[in-house]
Amino acid sequence: MSAQQSTTTAPGILQRFWLWLPDRVDRRVIAAAWATLVVQIGIVGTGGLVRLTGSGLGCDTWPRCNEDSFVPVPEVSGVHGFIEFGNRLLTFVLVAVAIIMFLFVVRMRRERRDLFWLSLLIGLYVPLQAVIGGITVLTNLNPYVVGLHYFASVLLVALAAVLVVRVYAEPGPRVLAVPRWYAAVTHVTTAFVLLTVVVGILVTGSGPHAGDGGAARNGLNPELMQHIHAWPGYITFTLTLVLVAGSWRTPPALRLRLWTLLLLGIELVQIVVGLWQARTGLPIVLVNIHMVLAVGLVAAMTAVVMHLKATARQSVHS
């Protein structure tokens, strides 16, 4: 191939790739948005396994696994090193999905600024979360830093849930599409969901699953914290019953019935798992399920909040 041909081929490939990218929300964009939410919830599950198997310091430094290698060395790290390193590798999956999501909305950045900025924010947030994960290792799994690492994932899951809802929504100014009392109860419920998650992080920081035998605990009484954790949880459940009942009087097009029922279902399972794990000595399988359900709860709650408003045209049709 001549030099002239090679210089004209590359721009041609880039142009075809640009034209291949979506210029409107299609199945590719919807699939990428759901993939973003799934991988953000999934990394919480794998991160929980790292902690619950005592592999939090399997790689004892960051960004290297140990002082002499970026990858685990069996003689130094053992099986815990491979578990921790495997979770680190999953960060690249999150980055890949974030890049794909961003590319799928870049052509519609003027028409769908919401999707463009959400995708960009999630893409920039993922490396920041990896840095926080590194700090947890460098601080010898300080329970408050570990809690911050989990809470950062909570925020990422919430952003991903917003992204999923927005890919189905029509662009344009949004107006409140539910009664004001319903919106008020929803926001109060959201506050209690947040409180439940934060107290749950403190409960975990006081319990036996430190991520490593030498890691410190936060010094709080775990039995007392379990009871305190239950209080906002039960208030959240009661308020959700109100939201479910009220959703039957909201416009069907808002899909609030679906999301409030999903929210209620997650809470029911979460309550059962929470009571079960407390009465069986906190087995790692149940604790990990409880951690994943917590971010699932956040995702469902976020979706309910996002469905309080609709575009002016949707609100009229509803």
Buried (B, 14 or more C-beta within 10 A) or exposed (E): EEEEEEEEEEEEEEEEEEEEBBEEBEEBBBBBBBBBBEBBBBBBBBBBBBBBBBBBBBBBEBEEBBEEBEBBEEEBBEEBBBBBBBBBEBBEBBBEBBEBBBBBBBBBBEBBEBBBEBBBBBBEBBEEBBEBBBBBBEBBBBBBBBBBBBBBBBBBBBBBBBBBBBBEBEBEEBEEBBEEEBBEBBEBBBBBBBBBBBBBBBBBBBBEBBBBEEBBBBEBEBEEBBEBBBEBBEBBBEBBEBBBEBBEEBBEEBBBBBBBBBBBEBBEBBBEBBEEBBEEEBEBEBBBBBBBBBBBBBBBBBBBBBBBBBBEEBBEEE
